[in-house]
């Protein structure tokens, strides 16, 4: 074989090798692209599954349709107020002595009492109360009525009627009193909650008649659920502290949760002026249970 023939054969062999190499490179590139596409598709599917479900620590999968933001809407609060609105009443008194000494409180912590002038002029409701039994049992604050021989309850339902009330139970240590009126038939009664379940930052609503403005609703949170305060040398333990506005005429009114259940009875405010300044105190409703069980016969 001549040198020229050998050269041509070598050239053909190299060309064939180059073709094979190029084919291998192209094939490898195709395989690589295919692998990347498969991996990318798998990743997208995994991300989609993660976005549509969340697996908790117990191994239970919660679909996205089951996930909801926890909130308390305006509708919830409206329903809560409607559930207890007509169970909050006005408390008035008649006394032969309306001197200021009868209502004197501490310098910074004052029971929610109106001024003597306002009481004489009948400009303000003395306080509020809560119907706890449809037969006419009313829970309110003892300090409201302790110096007065006559107590009247105005039920603020569609019929709006005022009744002479009798005292049927007293818990001075908790500043609570149970009144009894005699309505012609059942009257709206509030549902009582388990106040031991109340936590700091729970949303609450206060309902009463501050300055005589009936059905006034204010909102706030529980700032402390075991606050002790001193008023007129008496210590009141484990009260709720809240920033829901309470003013004169609101004492004895209801503090309710977002379910419309009564968690306490509004009793006092911390204020150098005698008006609401951001801190109110409420008697937990569980403190009233022994009084209610003792005074109300089944």
C-alpha positions as a printed Julia matrix, in Angstrom:
298×3 Matrix{Float64}:
   0.0    0.0     0.0
   1.39   3.32   -1.05
   1.86   6.2     1.36
  -0.98   8.06   -0.3
  -3.39   5.19    0.28
  -2.31   4.92    3.92
  -2.85   8.65    4.41
  -6.36   8.45    2.91
  -7.2    5.47    5.1
  -5.97   7.31    8.22
  -7.94  10.4     7.24
 -11.13   8.36    6.82
 -10.53   6.68   10.18
 -10.12  10.02   11.94
 -13.25  11.41   10.28
 -15.19   8.35   11.38
 -13.86   8.77   14.95
 -14.84  12.45   14.98
 -18.35  11.57   13.88
 -18.63   8.99   16.64
 -17.33  11.48   19.22
 -19.76  14.14   18.02
 -22.62  11.66   18.16
 -21.63  10.71   21.71
 -21.41  14.36   22.75
 -24.8   15.17   21.26
 -26.34  12.07   22.86
 -24.83  12.95   26.25
 -26.12  16.5    25.97
 -29.62  15.24   25.16
 -29.5   12.87   28.12
 -28.32  15.68   30.42
 -31.1   18.0    29.27
 -33.66  15.23   29.74
 -32.4   14.57   33.27
 -32.6   18.25   34.14
 -36.15  18.44   32.8
 -37.18  15.41   34.85
 -35.58  16.84   38.0
 -37.18  20.25   37.44
 -40.59  18.64   36.94
 -40.19  16.62   40.15
 -39.17  19.74   42.09
 -42.2   21.66   40.83
 -44.51  18.84   41.91
 -42.96  18.73   45.38
 -43.29  22.48   45.8
 -46.89  22.33   44.68
 -47.63  19.65   47.27
 -45.91  21.66   49.97
 -47.91  24.74   49.11
 -51.21  22.87   49.17
 -50.69  21.01   52.44
 -48.88  21.34   55.75
 -47.9   18.32   57.78
 -47.93  18.84   61.53
 -45.72  17.09   64.1
 -48.28  14.32   64.62
 -48.22  13.28   60.97
 -51.68  14.69   60.11
 -51.82  16.43   56.74
 -53.88  19.62   56.66
 -55.03  20.64   53.19
 -54.91  24.28   52.2
 -58.71  24.38   52.21
 -58.59  23.56   55.94
 -56.25  26.42   56.8
 -57.97  29.53   58.14
 -56.72  32.68   59.83
 -57.83  32.87   63.46
 -59.56  36.19   64.01
 -62.5   37.86   65.69
 -64.57  39.64   63.06
 -67.0   42.51   63.5
 -69.82  40.05   62.85
 -68.61  37.87   65.73
 -68.62  40.83   68.11
 -72.05  41.92   66.9
 -73.42  38.45   67.61
 -71.75  38.46   71.02
 -73.42  41.75   71.98
 -76.8   40.62   70.64
 -76.59  37.47   72.78
 -76.41  39.42   76.05
 -77.76  42.89   75.25
 -81.2   42.55   76.84
 -79.78  40.77   79.88
 -78.03  43.97   81.04
 -80.24  46.21   83.19
 -80.14  49.61   84.88
 -79.83  49.84   88.67
 -81.2   52.9    90.53
 -81.55  53.69   94.21
 -83.54  55.97   96.46
 -81.96  57.12   99.7
 -82.73  59.64  102.43
 -79.06  60.57  102.51
 -77.18  61.22   99.29
 -74.27  63.02  100.89
 -70.82  62.61   99.29
 -69.49  60.7   102.3
 -71.58  57.73  101.25
 -69.68  57.45   97.97
 -66.18  58.37   99.02
 -63.59  56.06   97.48
 -59.8   55.89   97.54
 -57.63  58.62   96.03
 -56.78  56.69   92.86
 -58.98  53.58   92.9
 -62.64  54.47   92.91
 -65.76  52.39   92.78
 -67.81  53.35   89.73
 -70.19  55.75   91.5
 -71.84  58.93   90.17
 -71.48  62.24   91.94
 -74.07  63.23   94.56
 -75.21  66.12   92.38
 -75.8   63.9    89.39
 -77.74  61.42   91.53
 -79.99  64.11   93.02
 -80.64  65.62   89.6
 -81.4   62.14   88.19
 -78.94  62.82   85.36
 -77.17  59.5    85.54
 -78.05  55.89   86.11
 -76.45  54.69   89.32
 -75.21  51.47   87.82
 -75.92  48.37   85.8
 -76.75  44.75   86.49
 -76.9   41.36   84.78
 -79.94  39.11   84.57
 -78.59  35.68   85.53
 -81.89  33.84   85.75
 -85.04  34.32   83.64
 -87.18  34.32   86.8
 -85.82  37.75   87.72
 -82.49  37.32   89.49
 -80.07  40.22   88.91
 -76.36  40.18   89.75
 -74.64  43.5    90.41
 -72.03  45.16   92.64
 -72.69  45.37   96.36
 -71.07  48.8    96.7
 -73.75  50.29   94.46
 -76.64  49.56   96.8
 -75.11  49.06  100.24
 -76.13  52.48  101.61
 -79.59  52.65  100.12
 -82.82  51.08  101.4
 -84.59  50.98   98.04
 -83.3   49.53   94.8
 -85.02  49.6    91.42
 -84.2   47.59   88.33
 -85.14  48.71   84.81
 -85.23  45.86   82.31
 -84.24  47.32   78.95
 -86.07  44.94   76.64
 -88.82  45.88   74.2
 -91.3   46.4    77.06
 -88.92  48.48   79.23
 -90.27  48.17   82.73
 -88.96  49.19   86.15
 -89.31  46.87   89.15
 -88.72  47.23   92.88
 -85.93  44.81   93.75
 -85.24  42.79   96.89
 -81.79  41.78   98.07
 -81.64  37.98   98.26
 -77.9   37.35   98.56
 -74.73  39.26   99.41
 -71.02  38.5    99.08
 -69.33  41.56  100.56
 -65.82  40.12  100.19
 -66.31  39.9    96.42
 -68.43  43.1    96.17
 -71.39  41.17   94.77
 -75.1   41.27   95.5
 -78.0   39.29   94.06
 -81.3   41.09   93.55
 -84.72  39.63   92.81
 -87.54  41.22   90.85
 -90.93  39.75   90.01
 -91.58  40.0    86.27
 -94.84  38.84   84.7
 -92.97  36.18   82.73
 -89.47  35.0    81.84
 -86.99  37.76   81.02
 -83.77  37.48   78.94
 -80.93  35.96   80.93
 -77.23  36.0    80.14
 -75.11  32.91   79.61
 -72.26  32.62   82.1
 -68.8   31.49   81.04
 -66.1   29.66   82.97
 -63.97  32.66   83.94
 -61.07  30.39   84.94
 -60.43  29.95   81.21
 -59.87  33.68   80.61
 -56.33  34.49   79.44
 -54.3   37.67   79.18
 -54.88  39.37   75.76
 -58.35  37.78   75.33
 -60.72  40.13   73.5
 -63.51  41.41   75.77
 -66.51  43.74   75.58
 -67.98  45.79   78.43
 -71.72  46.53   78.38
 -73.46  49.01   80.65
 -75.01  52.46   80.93
 -72.17  54.94   81.5
 -73.54  58.42   82.3
 -77.0   57.04   81.56
 -76.23  56.07   77.96
 -77.9   52.66   77.81
 -76.52  49.73   75.82
 -73.07  51.29   75.6
 -70.51  48.75   74.38
 -66.75  49.22   74.7
 -63.99  46.84   73.71
 -60.55  45.93   74.95
 -58.38  43.05   76.07
 -57.62  41.33   79.34
 -54.49  43.05   80.64
 -54.16  40.85   83.72
 -56.3   37.96   84.94
 -55.17  37.85   88.58
 -54.92  41.44   89.74
 -55.35  42.4    93.41
 -56.36  45.93   94.38
 -57.11  47.84   97.59
 -60.19  50.05   97.91
 -61.22  51.65  101.21
 -58.9   49.35  103.18
 -60.4   46.23  101.58
 -58.31  43.93   99.39
 -60.02  42.43   96.35
 -58.06  39.49   94.99
 -57.76  37.94   91.53
 -59.72  40.48   89.52
 -59.56  40.91   85.76
 -57.82  44.07   84.6
 -58.91  45.37   81.21
 -58.58  48.44   79.02
 -62.24  48.28   77.96
 -63.72  51.64   78.94
 -65.85  51.61   82.1
 -67.38  54.79   83.49
 -69.99  55.97   85.99
 -73.11  53.94   85.42
 -71.21  50.93   84.07
 -70.45  49.27   87.42
 -72.37  46.05   87.8
 -72.51  45.67   84.04
 -71.25  42.71   82.07
 -67.79  41.96   80.74
 -68.28  39.38   78.0
 -66.11  37.28   75.73
 -66.36  37.04   71.95
 -68.97  34.28   72.33
 -71.38  36.6    74.16
 -70.84  34.86   77.51
 -70.43  36.82   80.74
 -66.95  36.41   82.18
 -67.24  39.05   84.89
 -68.97  41.98   86.59
 -67.38  45.41   86.09
 -66.66  46.97   89.47
 -63.89  49.6    89.67
 -61.54  51.89   87.78
 -58.09  53.28   88.46
 -58.29  57.01   87.88
 -57.19  60.2    89.66
 -60.17  62.04   88.17
 -62.92  59.48   88.74
 -63.32  58.92   85.0
 -61.95  56.15   82.82
 -58.22  56.54   82.21
 -57.36  53.2    80.66
 -57.63  50.68   83.49
 -60.77  48.91   84.68
 -61.3   46.01   87.06
 -63.83  43.19   86.83
 -64.99  40.52   89.26
 -64.64  37.09   87.57
 -68.06  35.48   87.23
 -66.86  32.27   88.91
 -66.64  34.27   92.16
 -70.43  34.64   91.97
 -71.26  30.96   91.49
 -71.51  30.06   95.19
 -73.72  33.11   95.77
 -75.98  32.14   92.88
 -76.23  28.5    93.94
 -77.05  29.48   97.52
 -79.65  32.12   96.69
 -81.38  30.7    93.6
 -83.56  27.66   94.2
 -84.0   25.23   91.33
